Amino acid sequence: MTRHGQMSLRDIVPPRSKFYNQGKFGRLFPTLPPFAPDRESVRHALLEIGKAGGIMDKGDAENFDNPRLPSGFTFFGQFIDHDLTFDPTSSLERHVDPESIENFRTPVFELDSVYGAGPEANPFLYEGRTGKFLIDAGFPRDLPRNSVNVALIGDPRNDENLIVSQLHFAFLKFHNAIIDKLHVDFEEAQRLVRWHYQWIVLHQFLPALVGSEVVEDILFRGRRFYHWKNEPFIPVEFSVAAYRFGHSQVRPTFKINDRLTAPIFGAPGSDDLSGSRRIDDTRAIDWRNFFAISSSTPQLGKRIDTTLSSPLFRLPFIPPNMPNNPSSLAQRNLLRHLTFSLPSGQAVARAMHLDPLTPGELADLAGLSVGMEYRTPLWFYVLREADKRAGGQTLGPVGGRIVAEVFIGMLQGDRMSFLCQAPAWKPTLGQRQGEFGLVDLLEFAEVV
C-alpha cells in the first residue's frame, strides 16, 4: 500500500491481447493494467461497495427519476444487449481472457435474437411459408409458447421479464405488419425491420444516452478507440462496464397498465415482472406508460448514477449468503472487473485524453482503504461520471464515448447495415417521412 491509500502496481501484469475475430470479446485498451490485483482485500472492498445497504443502495426514496429518459428506454437497452451479446460461460471466480470467450451472438445489429436462424432452420418460429412470425390466436398479445409456457423465440432471455417480452412481441408484430401492409417477402421485410431498428439505435437511442454531439463527432470525425482488423468484436470495457449503466435506470416498480402495477421481483406466482408465463389482457403492456405516445406521461427511468433500486441488491433467483456467487447485482458487476482484469476508470479517461474524476468526487470509496478513489472499477466510474458530469441524465465523457464508438463501429463494420449498404437511406414507415422512433415502430406494429 502506498501513501493516501493508493495500491501498488508492482504485481499487476497488464493484459496484452489482439481481438480481431468476429464472435469474440476483446479489449479497447489492451495495454492498460487491471484496476487492482485480485486480492482478498480488494474482493472484500468490492463486496462492500455493492452490498445491500452499502454505498450504492441509498433506498428507493433517494433514487431519483431521470427527466430525459422514459422508462421504456431502459428495456430497449436490454433488448439491444440480447441482440449483441450472449456469454453463458464466464464465471465470477476465475480470471478470463476475453479473446477466449465465444460470443454466441454476432456483434452486429441484425436481430438474430428475434429471427433466430430464419424460417428454414427455425421453422417453429414462423407461420408456415408466409414469412410471418407465429402468433398464437388464443393469446394475441403474447409471444407464442409451448405447452409448458416456454416462449418460442430466437433468444430465451427475451422472455425473462414482462417488458422485454412485450418488446420482442412488438418486433414480431412489426415484421408481420410490414409483410401485410407492404406486400413484401420475408427477406425484404427482414431488411426493413433491421434497417428501421438500426435507425432507432443510431438516431434516437444513442443520442438520448450520450448526447447528439458525441454521435455527430464520431460519424463525421471517426472512431478513435474502437478498431478491429477483420470484423467487429465486443469490448469488455463495453459489455462488462460501460453498457451496464442501464442497471441504474431500473425502477423498483412499474405501472404496466391501468389494472397492474408490478414490482421487479415478487413472491413466486405473484404479479411481478418475471416472464415465462402467459400474457393476457391483465398483464399486457400499455406502452403509453413507457413512452410518450400522444399526450401520455410515461414513467421515467432512474438517473444514471451509482444508486441502484433496492430490489437489485437481492436477486431472488440466486441463493443468499454465497460470497463467490452474490445475490446483489452490483456485487456481481463489480467482481467481474477482477474476472476480466478491467482497467480503472481513471486509466481509461487518461487513455482518452480526458480529465478523470477527482478523488474528491469519489470520496465515498476512500473509507475502503484500498485506494479505489484513485483506481476505480470502470462500471462504478462510468456511473459516478454520469452523475458528476451530466447530472445523471446521460452518460459522461468516458462512458458515452465507449458506448457510442462501439455502437457506431458495429454499424459501420456490418456490411449489411444501412450505413454500409445505403448511407443516405431514410426510414419510410414513420408518421413523418425520414424520421422513425420507437413509438413509430409500436404504432406501425399496432400494439398501442
C-alpha positions as CSV (number, residue, x, y, z in Angstrom):
1,M,0.0,0.0,0.0
2,T,1.4,3.4,-0.9
3,R,0.5,6.7,0.7
4,H,-3.0,8.1,0.6
5,G,-4.3,4.5,0.3
6,Q,-3.2,4.0,-3.3
7,M,-2.4,0.5,-4.4
8,S,1.0,-0.6,-5.7
9,L,1.1,-1.7,-9.3
10,R,4.1,-4.0,-8.6
11,D,2.3,-7.2,-9.1
12,I,-0.3,-6.1,-11.6
13,V,0.5,-7.6,-15.0
14,P,-1.0,-5.6,-17.9
15,P,-3.1,-7.8,-20.2
16,R,-2.0,-7.9,-23.8
17,S,-4.2,-9.3,-26.5
18,K,-5.3,-8.8,-30.1
19,F,-9.0,-9.2,-30.7
20,Y,-10.0,-9.4,-34.3
21,N,-12.2,-12.5,-34.9
22,Q,-15.9,-12.0,-35.2
23,G,-17.8,-13.6,-32.4
24,K,-15.1,-12.9,-29.8
25,F,-14.9,-10.5,-26.9
26,G,-11.9,-8.2,-26.7
27,R,-10.4,-5.0,-25.3
28,L,-10.4,-1.4,-26.3
29,F,-7.3,-0.7,-24.2
30,P,-5.3,-3.9,-24.1
31,T,-2.2,-2.3,-22.6
32,L,-3.9,-0.8,-19.6
33,P,-3.3,-2.6,-16.3
34,P,-6.1,-4.1,-14.2
35,F,-7.6,-1.6,-11.8
36,A,-6.4,-3.8,-8.9
37,P,-4.8,-7.1,-8.1
38,D,-7.1,-9.9,-7.3
39,R,-6.6,-10.0,-3.5
40,E,-8.9,-10.8,-0.6
41,S,-8.9,-7.1,0.5
42,V,-9.9,-6.0,-3.0
43,R,-12.7,-8.5,-3.2
44,H,-13.9,-7.5,0.2
45,A,-14.0,-3.9,-0.9
46,L,-16.0,-4.7,-4.0
47,L,-18.5,-6.6,-1.9
48,E,-18.8,-3.7,0.5
49,I,-19.4,-1.2,-2.3
50,G,-22.1,-3.4,-3.9
51,K,-23.8,-4.8,-0.8
52,A,-27.4,-4.2,0.3
53,G,-27.3,-1.1,2.4
54,G,-23.9,-0.1,1.1
55,I,-22.7,2.8,-1.0
56,M,-24.9,2.0,-4.0
57,D,-28.0,1.3,-2.0
58,K,-29.4,4.6,-0.7
59,G,-33.0,3.3,-0.6
60,D,-35.6,4.0,-3.3
61,A,-36.6,7.3,-1.8
62,E,-33.1,8.6,-2.7
63,N,-33.2,7.1,-6.2
64,F,-34.3,9.9,-8.4
65,D,-36.0,9.9,-11.8
66,N,-34.3,11.0,-15.0
67,P,-36.4,13.6,-16.7
68,R,-34.7,13.0,-20.0
69,L,-35.5,9.3,-20.5
70,P,-38.8,7.4,-20.3
71,S,-38.6,4.0,-18.7
72,G,-39.1,2.2,-22.0
73,F,-35.6,3.1,-23.0
74,T,-34.2,1.0,-20.1
75,F,-35.7,-2.2,-21.5
76,F,-34.9,-1.3,-25.1
77,G,-31.3,-1.1,-24.0
78,Q,-31.7,-4.6,-22.5
79,F,-33.3,-5.8,-25.8
80,I,-30.3,-4.4,-27.7
81,D,-27.9,-6.2,-25.3
82,H,-29.5,-9.5,-26.0
83,D,-29.2,-8.8,-29.7
84,L,-25.4,-8.2,-29.4
85,T,-24.0,-10.4,-26.7
86,F,-24.5,-13.8,-25.1
87,D,-21.8,-15.3,-22.9
88,P,-23.0,-18.3,-20.9
89,T,-19.5,-19.5,-20.0
90,S,-17.7,-16.9,-17.8
91,S,-17.5,-17.2,-14.0
92,L,-17.2,-14.7,-11.2
93,E,-14.5,-16.9,-9.6
94,R,-11.8,-17.3,-12.3
95,H,-9.9,-14.9,-14.5
96,V,-10.9,-14.9,-18.1
97,D,-9.1,-14.0,-21.3
98,P,-11.7,-12.1,-23.3
99,E,-10.2,-13.4,-26.5
100,S,-11.0,-17.0,-25.5
101,I,-14.7,-16.3,-24.9
102,E,-17.1,-17.2,-27.6
103,N,-19.9,-14.7,-28.2
104,F,-23.0,-16.7,-29.0
105,R,-24.4,-13.6,-30.7
106,T,-23.0,-11.8,-33.7
107,P,-21.7,-8.3,-32.7
108,V,-24.0,-6.5,-35.2
109,F,-27.5,-5.1,-35.1
110,E,-29.2,-7.8,-37.0
111,L,-31.9,-9.0,-34.6
112,D,-30.8,-12.6,-34.6
113,S,-32.3,-12.7,-31.1
114,V,-35.7,-12.2,-33.0
115,Y,-35.1,-14.0,-36.3
116,G,-33.1,-16.9,-35.0
117,A,-31.6,-18.7,-37.9
118,G,-34.5,-17.9,-40.2
119,P,-37.6,-19.8,-41.5
120,E,-35.6,-22.7,-43.0
121,A,-33.5,-23.5,-39.9
122,N,-36.0,-22.5,-37.2
123,P,-39.5,-23.2,-38.7
124,F,-41.1,-23.3,-35.3
125,L,-40.7,-19.5,-35.1
126,Y,-42.7,-18.9,-38.2
127,E,-46.2,-19.3,-39.7
128,G,-45.7,-21.8,-42.4
129,R,-44.4,-20.4,-45.7
130,T,-46.0,-16.9,-45.2
131,G,-42.7,-15.5,-44.0
132,K,-44.5,-14.1,-40.9
133,F,-43.8,-14.9,-37.3
134,L,-46.1,-17.3,-35.5
135,I,-48.7,-15.5,-33.3
136,D,-51.0,-17.5,-31.0
137,A,-54.6,-16.6,-31.9
138,G,-55.7,-17.6,-28.5
139,F,-53.2,-15.1,-26.8
140,P,-52.9,-12.4,-29.4
141,R,-50.9,-10.1,-27.1
142,D,-48.3,-12.7,-26.1
143,L,-45.3,-14.5,-27.5
144,P,-46.1,-17.9,-28.9
145,R,-45.5,-20.6,-26.3
146,N,-45.4,-24.4,-26.0
147,S,-47.4,-26.4,-23.5
148,V,-45.2,-25.5,-20.6
149,N,-45.2,-21.8,-21.4
150,V,-41.7,-21.7,-22.8
151,A,-41.6,-18.9,-25.4
152,L,-40.9,-19.9,-29.0
153,I,-38.4,-17.1,-29.7
154,G,-34.9,-16.7,-31.0
155,D,-33.4,-15.9,-27.6
156,P,-34.9,-17.2,-24.4
157,R,-33.5,-14.2,-22.4
158,N,-36.1,-12.0,-24.1
159,D,-38.8,-13.7,-22.0
160,E,-37.1,-13.3,-18.7
161,N,-39.2,-10.2,-17.8
162,L,-42.5,-9.0,-18.9
163,I,-41.4,-5.7,-20.5
164,V,-38.6,-7.1,-22.7
165,S,-41.0,-10.0,-23.6
166,Q,-43.5,-7.4,-24.8
167,L,-40.8,-5.5,-26.8
168,H,-39.9,-8.8,-28.5
169,F,-43.6,-9.3,-29.3
170,A,-43.7,-5.8,-30.8
171,F,-40.9,-6.7,-33.2
172,L,-42.7,-9.8,-34.2
173,K,-45.8,-7.8,-35.0
174,F,-43.7,-5.1,-36.7
175,H,-42.3,-7.7,-39.1
176,N,-45.7,-9.2,-39.8
177,A,-47.2,-5.8,-40.4
178,I,-44.6,-5.0,-43.0
179,I,-45.5,-8.1,-44.9
180,D,-49.2,-7.5,-44.6
181,K,-49.2,-3.7,-45.4
182,L,-46.3,-3.6,-48.0
183,H,-46.9,-7.0,-49.6
184,V,-43.2,-7.9,-49.5
185,D,-41.5,-11.3,-48.9
186,F,-39.6,-12.4,-45.8
187,E,-36.2,-11.2,-46.9
188,E,-37.4,-7.7,-47.7
189,A,-39.4,-7.5,-44.5
190,Q,-36.4,-8.6,-42.5
191,R,-34.2,-5.9,-44.2
192,L,-36.7,-3.2,-43.5
193,V,-37.1,-4.3,-39.9
194,R,-33.4,-4.4,-39.3
195,W,-32.7,-1.0,-41.0
196,H,-35.5,0.8,-39.1
197,Y,-34.2,-0.8,-35.9
198,Q,-30.7,0.4,-36.7
199,W,-32.0,3.8,-37.4
200,I,-33.7,3.9,-34.0
201,V,-30.4,2.8,-32.3
202,L,-28.3,5.4,-34.1
203,H,-30.7,8.4,-34.3
204,Q,-32.9,8.0,-31.2
205,F,-31.5,5.7,-28.5
206,L,-27.8,6.6,-28.8
207,P,-28.2,10.4,-28.8
208,A,-30.6,10.2,-25.9
209,L,-27.9,8.3,-23.9
210,V,-24.7,10.1,-24.9
211,G,-25.8,13.4,-26.5
212,S,-26.1,14.2,-30.2
213,E,-22.7,16.0,-30.2
214,V,-20.9,12.8,-29.4
215,V,-22.7,10.8,-32.1
216,E,-22.1,13.5,-34.7
217,D,-18.4,13.8,-33.7
218,I,-17.9,10.0,-34.3
219,L,-19.9,9.9,-37.5
220,F,-18.0,12.9,-39.1
221,R,-14.6,12.7,-37.5
222,G,-14.3,8.9,-37.0
223,R,-13.8,6.5,-34.1
224,R,-10.6,7.0,-32.0
225,F,-10.6,3.9,-29.8
226,Y,-12.7,1.1,-31.3
227,H,-10.8,-0.6,-34.1
228,W,-10.5,-4.1,-35.5
229,K,-8.6,-6.0,-38.2
230,N,-11.3,-8.1,-39.9
231,E,-14.6,-8.0,-38.0
232,P,-16.1,-6.0,-35.1
233,F,-15.8,-7.6,-31.6
234,I,-17.4,-6.9,-28.3
235,P,-15.0,-4.9,-26.0
236,V,-15.2,-6.0,-22.3
237,E,-14.9,-2.3,-21.3
238,F,-18.3,-2.0,-23.1
239,S,-20.0,-5.2,-22.1
240,V,-18.8,-5.7,-18.6
241,A,-18.7,-2.0,-17.6
242,A,-20.0,0.9,-19.7
243,Y,-23.1,-0.7,-21.1
244,R,-24.2,-1.9,-17.7
245,F,-25.2,1.7,-16.9
246,G,-28.8,0.5,-17.6
247,H,-28.9,-1.3,-14.2
248,S,-29.0,2.1,-12.5
249,Q,-32.1,3.2,-14.6
250,V,-34.3,0.4,-13.4
251,R,-37.3,1.4,-11.3
252,P,-38.4,-0.8,-8.3
253,T,-42.0,-1.0,-9.6
254,F,-43.6,-0.3,-13.0
255,K,-47.2,0.6,-13.9
256,I,-47.9,-2.0,-16.7
257,N,-51.5,-1.0,-17.4
258,D,-54.4,0.5,-15.6
259,R,-55.0,-2.7,-13.7
260,L,-51.5,-3.8,-12.9
261,T,-48.5,-2.1,-11.1
262,A,-45.8,-4.7,-10.7
263,P,-42.6,-4.8,-8.7
264,I,-39.4,-6.1,-10.3
265,F,-39.4,-9.2,-8.1
266,G,-42.2,-10.7,-6.1
267,A,-43.2,-14.0,-4.5
268,P,-43.4,-16.9,-6.9
269,G,-46.5,-16.7,-8.9
270,S,-47.2,-13.1,-8.0
271,D,-47.8,-10.3,-10.4
272,D,-44.2,-9.1,-10.7
273,L,-42.1,-8.6,-13.9
274,S,-41.0,-12.2,-14.2
275,G,-41.5,-13.8,-17.6
276,S,-42.0,-17.3,-18.8
277,R,-45.8,-17.2,-18.3
278,R,-48.8,-16.4,-20.4
279,I,-49.6,-12.7,-21.0
280,D,-53.3,-11.9,-21.3
281,D,-55.1,-8.5,-21.2
282,T,-54.4,-8.2,-17.5
283,R,-50.7,-8.3,-18.0
284,A,-50.3,-6.9,-21.4
285,I,-48.3,-3.6,-21.5
286,D,-49.9,-0.3,-22.2
287,W,-46.9,1.3,-23.9
288,R,-48.2,4.8,-23.0
289,N,-46.8,4.1,-19.6
290,F,-43.3,3.6,-21.1
291,F,-43.0,6.1,-23.9
292,A,-44.5,9.5,-24.7
293,I,-47.4,8.5,-27.0
294,S,-49.8,11.2,-28.0
295,S,-50.4,13.1,-24.7
296,S,-49.3,10.3,-22.3
297,T,-47.0,11.0,-19.4
298,P,-44.7,7.9,-19.2
299,Q,-42.9,6.6,-16.2
300,L,-39.3,7.8,-16.1
301,G,-36.2,5.8,-15.8
302,K,-33.9,6.4,-12.9
303,R,-30.9,8.7,-13.2
304,I,-27.6,7.2,-14.4
305,D,-25.6,7.2,-11.2
306,T,-24.2,5.0,-8.5
307,T,-27.6,4.4,-6.9
308,L,-29.5,1.2,-7.9
309,S,-33.0,0.3,-7.0
310,S,-33.1,-1.7,-3.7
311,P,-34.6,-4.9,-5.1
312,L,-31.5,-5.3,-7.3
313,F,-29.4,-6.0,-4.2
314,R,-31.3,-9.2,-3.5
315,L,-31.8,-11.1,-6.7
316,P,-34.4,-13.8,-5.8
317,F,-33.1,-16.4,-8.3
318,I,-29.7,-16.5,-6.6
319,P,-29.3,-18.2,-3.2
320,P,-28.3,-15.7,-0.5
321,N,-25.1,-15.6,1.5
322,M,-22.8,-17.1,-1.2
323,P,-19.7,-14.8,-1.4
324,N,-18.5,-16.3,-4.6
325,N,-21.9,-16.0,-6.2
326,P,-23.6,-13.0,-4.6
327,S,-27.2,-12.2,-5.0
328,S,-26.5,-8.4,-5.3
329,L,-26.4,-7.3,-8.9
330,A,-24.0,-4.5,-8.0
331,Q,-21.6,-7.0,-6.3
332,R,-21.8,-9.3,-9.4
333,N,-20.9,-6.4,-11.7
334,L,-18.0,-5.3,-9.6
335,L,-16.5,-8.8,-9.2
336,R,-16.5,-9.2,-13.0
337,H,-13.8,-6.4,-13.1
338,L,-11.5,-8.9,-11.5
339,T,-12.7,-11.8,-13.7
340,F,-11.9,-9.8,-16.8
341,S,-8.9,-7.7,-15.5
342,L,-10.6,-4.5,-16.4
343,P,-8.7,-1.2,-16.1
344,S,-9.7,1.6,-13.8
345,G,-11.9,4.4,-15.0
346,Q,-9.1,6.9,-14.4
347,A,-6.7,4.9,-16.6
348,V,-9.3,4.8,-19.4
349,A,-10.0,8.5,-19.0
350,R,-6.3,9.3,-19.4
351,A,-6.0,7.0,-22.4
352,M,-8.8,9.0,-23.9
353,H,-7.0,12.3,-23.1
354,L,-9.8,13.3,-20.7
355,D,-9.6,14.7,-17.2
356,P,-10.5,11.9,-14.8
357,L,-12.8,12.3,-11.9
358,T,-11.0,13.6,-8.8
359,P,-10.6,11.6,-5.6
360,G,-13.0,14.1,-4.0
361,E,-15.7,13.1,-6.4
362,L,-15.1,9.5,-5.3
363,A,-14.6,10.3,-1.7
364,D,-17.2,7.6,-0.5
365,L,-14.7,5.0,-1.7
366,A,-11.8,6.3,0.4
367,G,-13.0,4.5,3.6
368,L,-12.4,1.2,2.0
369,S,-8.6,1.7,2.4
370,V,-7.6,0.1,-0.8
371,G,-7.3,3.2,-3.0
372,M,-10.3,2.8,-5.1
373,E,-10.9,6.6,-5.2
374,Y,-7.7,6.6,-7.3
375,R,-8.2,3.5,-9.3
376,T,-12.0,2.9,-9.6
377,P,-13.7,-0.1,-11.1
378,L,-14.8,1.1,-14.6
379,W,-18.5,0.3,-14.1
380,F,-18.7,2.4,-10.9
381,Y,-16.6,5.1,-12.5
382,V,-18.9,5.3,-15.5
383,L,-22.0,5.7,-13.2
384,R,-20.3,8.3,-11.0
385,E,-19.1,10.2,-14.0
386,A,-22.6,10.3,-15.4
387,D,-23.8,11.8,-12.1
388,K,-21.0,14.3,-11.8
389,R,-20.6,15.3,-15.4
390,A,-24.1,15.0,-16.7
391,G,-26.4,15.2,-13.7
392,G,-27.4,11.6,-14.2
393,Q,-29.3,12.4,-17.4
394,T,-26.8,11.0,-19.9
395,L,-23.5,9.1,-19.8
396,G,-20.4,11.2,-19.2
397,P,-17.3,11.6,-21.4
398,V,-15.8,8.1,-20.8
399,G,-18.9,6.0,-20.7
400,G,-20.6,7.9,-23.5
401,R,-17.6,7.6,-25.8
402,I,-17.2,3.9,-25.2
403,V,-20.9,3.1,-25.9
404,A,-21.1,5.4,-28.9
405,E,-18.0,4.2,-30.6
406,V,-18.9,0.6,-30.1
407,F,-22.5,1.1,-31.4
408,I,-21.4,3.2,-34.4
409,G,-18.4,0.9,-35.1
410,M,-20.7,-2.2,-35.2
411,L,-23.0,-0.5,-37.7
412,Q,-20.0,0.6,-39.8
413,G,-18.5,-2.8,-39.6
414,D,-21.6,-4.6,-40.7
415,R,-21.6,-4.9,-44.4
416,M,-25.4,-5.4,-44.4
417,S,-26.3,-2.4,-42.3
418,F,-28.0,0.7,-43.8
419,L,-24.8,2.7,-43.0
420,C,-22.8,0.4,-45.3
421,Q,-25.4,-0.5,-47.9
422,A,-27.2,2.8,-48.3
423,P,-25.7,5.6,-46.1
424,A,-28.3,8.1,-47.5
425,W,-31.2,5.9,-46.7
426,K,-34.1,7.4,-44.7
427,P,-36.8,5.4,-42.9
428,T,-40.2,5.2,-44.7
429,L,-42.6,3.8,-42.1
430,G,-42.9,6.6,-39.6
431,Q,-45.5,9.3,-39.3
432,R,-43.1,11.8,-40.8
433,Q,-41.0,10.9,-43.8
434,G,-37.4,10.4,-43.0
435,E,-38.0,10.1,-39.2
436,F,-38.6,7.0,-37.2
437,G,-38.5,6.2,-33.5
438,L,-39.7,3.5,-31.1
439,V,-43.2,5.0,-30.9
440,D,-43.4,4.8,-34.7
441,L,-42.5,1.1,-34.5
442,L,-45.1,0.4,-31.9
443,E,-47.8,2.2,-33.8
444,F,-46.9,0.6,-37.2
445,A,-47.0,-2.8,-35.4
446,E,-50.4,-1.9,-34.0
447,V,-49.5,-2.8,-30.4
448,V,-50.6,0.6,-29.0
